[in-house]
Amino acid sequence: MRFRTTALILCFGGALAAQTSSLTASVVTSTGAPVAGAAVQLNAGAFSATTNALGQFTITGLRNQVYLLQVDPVAPTLAARELNVTVNSATSLGNIVVSPGALVSGTVVDPTGAPLFSANLNVYQADGTKLYTPSDGTDAAGNFAIVAPLAAVTIEVLPPVGTTLFAWRGDVTLTGPLTFATITLPQGYLLTGTVVRSGAAPLPISACAIAVVDQFTELEVPVTNNLTNSLGAFSVLLPFGLYRLDLVPPTANLHTPRQMFGVAVLGQNRSLGFVGLDPAVVLSGTVAGPAGAIASADIDIFDALGHKLFTPNDNTNGSGLFSVRVPTGGSYAVRVDPPPQLGVSGLKTNIGLVAAARNLGTLTLAAGIPITLDMFDVRGQPIADLNLRLNDPITGAEVIVPGNNTDAAGRMVAIVPPGLFDVSLRPPQGNVAATVTVPGVPFVASFAVPLTLPDKTVRTDLAGYPTLGVANGGDILLDWTIANQTLAQQQVTVEAFVALASGVEVPWIAPLPLDLPPQFAIGLQFWFPTPVLDASQLRWEQRFQLRLRDAATQAILDDAYVYYFPN
C-alpha cells in the first residue's frame, strides 16, 4: 500500500511538472494594423518571440505567475511598451496596442568633446513614468537612436557608470523625428553633508530626501542617491552652479523640512558639514466648505514674524485632510487657498502657540462670489499676471481671494467673500500700467467687467541675480531701470529698504531726490549694499525694495523689488 501511494504521488507530480502554461497575443498599431517582426520578451529576455505577418506571437513553457512583458515594434514610427501580465494556463491577451512614435537621435560627448560609450538614455512621461526604450545606450562613437512616443516627454542622458560626469535632461514635445545637437555632459562635483537634529546633540536623520533646484533656471536638477544614509550623510553629484537644497525628512520623522539657498558648487567638491533640522510637531486639520470636504486646498503656515514656513506636500487630500510639520514651541497662522473653481473663499487665521501635536479640527470655508475681470492697459493690451488684493477697511487685514491673478489674456475669475473691502489692482513689476486702489468697494453679487488701467508717470524695475548668500549687510548685484513716461520733467524721491515679512521696513539710506527729464529712461547695474538685519531675520528670504514717490505730494508712483538671502 505504501509502495502504491508513493508511486501515485510520483506519477501525479510528474504530470504536474509536465504541464506548462502559454501566452498568446497580437501586436497592433492604434489603427488596428498588425505589427510584423516585433520583438517580444518576458522578464527581460527569459522568454522571447517574434510576431508573425499577422502580428501574432505565442510563448510556451511558462509558469502561472506575473511576468513583465516588453514589446519592441523594431520600427522608427512605433514606440515600444511594457506591461505586467498574469499567466494562468493558456492565456490570451488579445490585442496589444503600440503607440505612434518618432526616432530621437544624437551624439553624447564629455567636456573635452570625446565621444561617450555606454551613456544610458531614459524617457519619461509628463507624470514621471519611465518608458521602455530598447537599445537606449550610446555606441563607441557616442551616438544613440531611440524611439519615443509622440507626446510631451522628458529625455535624460546618464553618464557611463564609474565616471564623475553629470547627467543631462531636456523636455521636448515630439511630433516627428528629432535629432539633437551634440549633448555635452558636464563635469560633476560632489556636494556632501550630514543631516542632523539641531542643538547640542546632533543625532543623525536617515532617509532624508535631498532635492536640488538650479537657482538660475528654477528647475529641479536630476540627482541620484539623494537620501541620507543611516548616519545622516548624503553625497550628490552636481555640475558647476548655484543651487537651492530642499531637505525633507521622512513623513513620520518629527523634524522640520528645510530649504538652503545659494549653495555654490564652484569647480570642486564641497562639504556642507552638519546641516541641522529643528525638532517638529505635527499640525493637522480638515478643510471643508458648504458641499463638504475640500481637496487640493493649499495650506501655508506663517510664524509670528510673518515668515512663510517650508511645508512640502501641504495640500489637502481627497478627504480635506492636511498634515504639516512645524518647529516646536512657535506661534503660527494658517492660510487656506482653495481651488477657485469650487466657488468658496479662502481664510487666514492665527492659531497661537503650538507646543505639541495639534489638530485644528475643521476649518470651514464660506461660499464666495465669483467675479470676472478683464484687464487692459490704455493701448488695449491685456495685462497678464495682474494681482487683485482685498483688505478689510477697518483692520487692514488681507482677505484671501482664490484665483486673484490674471492669465495671459488678462482675464481673472476670482472668488471674493461678500462684504465691503478696499481693492488694489496691481500689474506685474515693471509694467507700464499703474496700480489702482479703490477704497470701500461693496461685493454683493457676481459680475464681469473689463477695466483699463492708466499708465504710470514714472516706472521702475529691479532684476537681481541668484546670490551665494549675502553676509548680513552685504552687497547684492542689481539691474535697476527707471523711466519718466511723460512729456514733463518729474521730481521724485527714491526710497530703498528691506521689506520684512512682518511689514516692517528696514531702510538702506535716507530718501534720495531725483530730477527726471521728459521721456527719460536709464538702466544701471551696480552693487547695492543691504541694511543690517536682526538675527531673527537671517536665513529667511528677504525682499530688497525700491519705491518712487512724487517729491511734492509724496504719492507712491511705482515700486520694484528682488529677493535675497542674508546669513
LINMOJO-V43620 format. One record per residue. RES is the residue in one letter. PSI is psi in radians with two decimals (* if undefined). OMEGA is omega as a letter, one per 30 degrees, with the letter a starting at -180 (NA if undefined). Layout:
# LINMOJO-V43620
{{RES,PSI,OMEGA} {RES,PSI,OMEGA}}
This chain:
# LINMOJO-V43620
{{M,-0.71,l} {R,-0.68,a} {F,-0.75,a} {R,-0.71,l} {T,-0.77,l} {T,-0.74,l} {A,-0.68,l} {L,-0.76,l} {I,-0.78,a} {L,-0.73,l} {C,-0.78,a} {F,-0.74,l} {G,-0.68,l} {G,-0.63,l} {A,-0.70,l} {L,-0.74,a} {A,-0.55,a} {A,-0.42,a} {Q,2.31,l} {T,2.78,l} {S,2.93,a} {S,2.86,l} {L,2.21,l} {T,2.47,l} {A,2.99,l} {S,2.35,l} {V,2.15,a} {V,2.84,l} {T,3.09,l} {S,-0.30,l} {T,0.01,l} {G,0.04,l} {A,2.41,l} {P,2.59,l} {V,1.84,l} {A,2.59,l} {G,0.22,l} {A,2.44,l} {A,2.20,a} {V,2.35,l} {Q,2.66,l} {L,2.44,l} {N,0.97,l} {A,0.67,l} {G,0.02,l} {A,-0.57,l} {F,2.56,a} {S,2.85,l} {A,2.96,l} {T,2.36,a} {T,2.57,l} {N,-2.94,a} {A,-0.41,l} {L,0.11,l} {G,0.19,a} {Q,2.67,l} {F,2.71,l} {T,2.30,l} {I,2.20,a} {T,3.10,l} {G,0.45,a} {L,2.84,l} {R,2.85,l} {N,1.70,a} {Q,-3.14,l} {V,2.29,l} {Y,2.65,l} {L,2.01,a} {L,2.20,l} {Q,2.29,a} {V,2.12,l} {D,1.93,a} {P,-0.28,a} {V,0.84,a} {A,2.43,a} {P,-0.09,a} {T,0.15,l} {L,2.28,a} {A,2.50,l} {A,2.85,l} {R,2.82,l} {E,2.66,l} {L,2.71,l} {N,2.32,l} {V,2.56,l} {T,2.11,l} {V,2.26,l} {N,1.80,a} {S,-2.41,l} {A,1.79,a} {T,2.29,l} {S,2.23,a} {L,-0.12,a} {G,-2.33,a} {N,2.36,l} {I,2.01,a} {V,2.24,l} {V,2.46,a} {S,2.75,l} {P,2.55,a} {G,3.13,l} {A,2.58,l} {L,2.21,l} {V,2.16,a} {S,2.91,l} {G,-3.03,a} {T,2.41,a} {V,2.27,a} {V,2.89,l} {D,3.13,a} {P,-0.37,l} {T,-0.09,a} {G,0.01,l} {A,2.41,a} {P,2.58,a} {L,2.10,l} {F,2.42,l} {S,0.44,l} {A,2.52,a} {N,2.39,l} {L,2.43,l} {N,2.57,l} {V,2.33,a} {Y,2.47,l} {Q,2.99,a} {A,-0.51,a} {D,0.09,l} {G,-0.05,l} {T,2.26,l} {K,2.31,a} {L,2.74,l} {Y,2.06,a} {T,1.60,a} {P,2.72,l} {S,0.85,a} {D,0.51,l} {G,2.75,l} {T,2.63,l} {D,-3.00,a} {A,-0.42,l} {A,0.08,l} {G,0.14,a} {N,2.62,l} {F,2.73,l} {A,1.99,l} {I,2.84,l} {V,2.21,l} {A,2.72,a} {P,2.70,l} {L,1.66,a} {A,3.09,l} {A,2.08,a} {V,2.83,l} {T,2.25,l} {I,2.25,a} {E,2.39,l} {V,2.03,l} {L,2.40,a} {P,2.82,l} {P,2.55,l} {V,2.38,l} {G,-0.17,l} {T,2.91,l} {T,0.51,l} {L,2.78,a} {F,2.55,a} {A,2.79,l} {W,2.53,l} {R,2.41,l} {G,2.54,l} {D,2.27,l} {V,2.71,l} {T,1.95,a} {L,2.17,l} {T,-0.10,a} {G,-3.03,a} {P,2.50,a} {L,2.21,l} {T,2.07,l} {F,2.58,l} {A,2.95,a} {T,2.27,l} {I,2.07,l} {T,2.12,l} {L,2.12,a} {P,2.80,l} {Q,2.42,l} {G,2.72,l} {Y,2.55,a} {L,2.21,l} {L,2.08,a} {T,2.86,l} {G,3.07,l} {T,2.10,a} {V,2.16,a} {V,2.92,l} {R,2.28,l} {S,2.62,l} {G,-2.95,a} {A,-0.43,a} {A,1.54,a} {P,1.30,a} {L,2.41,a} {P,2.61,l} {I,1.94,a} {S,2.83,l} {A,0.44,l} {C,2.22,a} {A,2.38,l} {I,1.91,l} {A,2.46,a} {V,2.27,l} {V,2.27,l} {D,2.13,a} {Q,-0.25,l} {F,-0.74,a} {T,-0.28,a} {E,0.38,l} {L,2.52,l} {E,2.42,a} {V,2.23,a} {P,2.12,l} {V,2.68,l} {T,2.93,a} {N,0.83,a} {N,0.40,l} {L,2.43,l} {T,2.61,l} {N,-2.96,a} {S,-0.33,l} {L,0.12,l} {G,0.07,a} {A,2.59,l} {F,2.76,l} {S,1.96,a} {V,2.56,a} {L,2.21,a} {L,2.60,l} {P,3.04,l} {F,2.25,l} {G,-3.03,a} {L,2.24,a} {Y,2.78,l} {R,2.36,l} {L,2.30,l} {D,2.03,a} {L,2.03,a} {V,1.87,l} {P,2.87,l} {P,2.68,a} {T,-0.71,a} {A,-0.07,a} {N,2.23,a} {L,1.14,l} {H,2.66,a} {T,2.44,l} {P,2.73,a} {R,2.55,l} {Q,2.41,l} {M,2.19,a} {F,2.69,l} {G,0.64,l} {V,1.96,a} {A,2.35,l} {V,1.83,a} {L,1.07,l} {G,0.23,l} {Q,2.84,l} {N,2.61,a} {R,2.42,l} {S,2.31,l} {L,-0.08,a} {G,-2.54,l} {F,2.31,l} {V,1.99,a} {G,2.41,l} {L,2.37,a} {D,2.56,l} {P,2.52,a} {A,2.84,l} {V,2.79,a} {V,2.26,l} {L,2.14,a} {S,3.02,l} {G,-3.06,a} {T,2.43,l} {V,2.26,a} {A,2.74,l} {G,-2.94,a} {P,-0.48,a} {A,0.11,l} {G,-2.71,a} {A,2.52,l} {I,2.04,l} {A,2.72,l} {S,0.37,l} {A,2.37,l} {D,2.26,a} {I,2.18,l} {D,2.47,l} {I,2.33,a} {F,2.46,l} {D,-3.09,a} {A,-0.36,l} {L,0.06,l} {G,0.04,a} {H,2.40,l} {K,2.15,a} {L,2.70,l} {F,1.89,a} {T,1.39,a} {P,2.69,l} {N,0.82,a} {D,0.20,l} {N,2.67,l} {T,2.60,l} {N,-2.97,a} {G,-0.35,l} {S,0.15,a} {G,0.14,a} {L,2.54,l} {F,2.72,l} {S,2.10,a} {V,2.83,l} {R,2.31,a} {V,2.66,l} {P,2.44,a} {T,2.36,l} {G,0.26,l} {G,2.87,l} {S,2.34,a} {Y,2.79,l} {A,2.60,a} {V,2.28,l} {R,2.38,a} {V,2.11,l} {D,1.80,l} {P,2.81,l} {P,2.31,a} {P,-0.57,a} {Q,-0.20,l} {L,-0.28,l} {G,0.36,l} {V,2.63,a} {S,2.78,l} {G,-3.04,l} {L,2.79,l} {K,2.23,a} {T,2.45,l} {N,2.31,a} {I,-0.13,l} {G,-2.72,a} {L,2.38,l} {V,1.74,a} {A,-0.24,l} {A,2.97,l} {A,2.38,a} {R,2.33,l} {N,2.17,a} {L,-0.02,a} {G,-2.54,a} {T,2.18,l} {L,1.98,a} {T,2.19,l} {L,2.38,a} {A,2.74,l} {A,2.44,a} {G,-3.07,a} {I,2.09,l} {P,2.29,l} {I,2.51,l} {T,2.16,l} {L,2.32,l} {D,2.00,a} {M,2.30,a} {F,2.72,l} {D,-3.13,a} {V,-0.23,l} {R,0.04,l} {G,0.14,l} {Q,2.36,l} {P,2.56,l} {I,1.87,l} {A,2.66,l} {D,0.49,l} {L,2.46,a} {N,2.27,l} {L,2.27,l} {R,2.31,l} {L,2.44,l} {N,2.54,l} {D,2.19,a} {P,-0.29,a} {I,-0.89,a} {T,-0.36,a} {G,-0.01,a} {A,2.47,l} {E,2.45,l} {V,2.24,a} {I,2.13,a} {V,1.80,l} {P,2.45,l} {G,0.55,a} {N,0.46,l} {N,2.48,l} {T,2.67,l} {D,-2.97,a} {A,-0.43,l} {A,0.08,l} {G,0.20,a} {R,2.48,l} {M,2.30,l} {V,1.77,a} {A,2.75,l} {I,1.99,a} {V,2.59,l} {P,2.72,l} {P,2.48,l} {G,-3.03,a} {L,2.14,a} {F,2.68,l} {D,2.31,a} {V,2.36,l} {S,2.24,l} {L,1.92,a} {R,1.95,l} {P,2.86,l} {P,2.71,a} {Q,2.35,l} {G,-0.14,l} {N,2.65,a} {V,-0.39,a} {A,2.58,a} {A,2.67,l} {T,2.38,l} {V,2.28,l} {T,2.28,a} {V,2.07,l} {P,2.68,l} {G,0.88,l} {V,2.18,l} {P,2.41,l} {F,1.92,a} {V,-0.36,a} {A,2.83,a} {S,2.54,l} {F,2.85,l} {A,2.15,a} {V,2.56,l} {P,2.48,l} {L,2.46,l} {T,2.20,l} {L,2.46,l} {P,2.86,l} {D,2.69,l} {K,2.65,l} {T,-0.67,l} {V,2.35,a} {R,2.49,l} {T,2.75,l} {D,2.64,l} {L,2.43,l} {A,2.26,a} {G,-3.11,l} {Y,2.51,l} {P,2.40,a} {T,2.71,a} {L,-0.03,a} {G,2.02,a} {V,2.37,l} {A,2.57,a} {N,2.03,a} {G,0.09,a} {G,-3.11,a} {D,2.62,l} {I,2.50,a} {L,2.20,a} {L,2.58,l} {D,2.10,a} {W,2.24,l} {T,2.37,l} {I,2.37,a} {A,2.34,l} {N,1.99,a} {Q,0.15,a} {T,3.03,l} {L,0.06,a} {A,2.70,l} {Q,2.44,a} {Q,2.30,l} {Q,2.08,a} {V,2.84,l} {T,2.28,a} {V,2.19,l} {E,2.40,l} {A,2.30,a} {F,2.95,l} {V,2.15,l} {A,1.85,a} {L,2.78,a} {A,-0.47,a} {S,-0.21,a} {G,-0.20,l} {V,2.46,l} {E,2.15,l} {V,1.90,a} {P,2.61,l} {W,-0.95,l} {I,2.99,l} {A,2.67,l} {P,2.40,a} {L,2.08,l} {P,2.48,l} {L,2.45,l} {D,2.12,a} {L,2.07,l} {P,2.84,l} {P,2.40,l} {Q,0.76,a} {F,2.39,l} {A,2.47,l} {I,2.53,l} {G,2.29,a} {L,2.53,l} {Q,2.13,l} {F,3.00,a} {W,2.15,l} {F,2.18,l} {P,2.44,l} {T,2.63,l} {P,2.70,l} {V,2.28,a} {L,2.75,l} {D,2.62,a} {A,-0.50,a} {S,-0.23,a} {Q,-0.06,a} {L,2.66,a} {R,0.01,l} {W,2.63,l} {E,2.25,a} {Q,2.71,a} {R,1.95,l} {F,2.19,a} {Q,2.50,l} {L,2.39,a} {R,2.36,l} {L,2.27,l} {R,2.64,l} {D,2.18,a} {A,-0.51,a} {A,-0.81,a} {T,-0.25,a} {Q,0.23,l} {A,2.46,l} {I,2.17,a} {L,-0.67,l} {D,2.86,l} {D,2.90,l} {A,2.73,a} {Y,2.84,l} {V,2.79,l} {Y,2.58,l} {Y,3.04,a} {F,1.71,l} {P,2.64,l} {N,*,NA}}
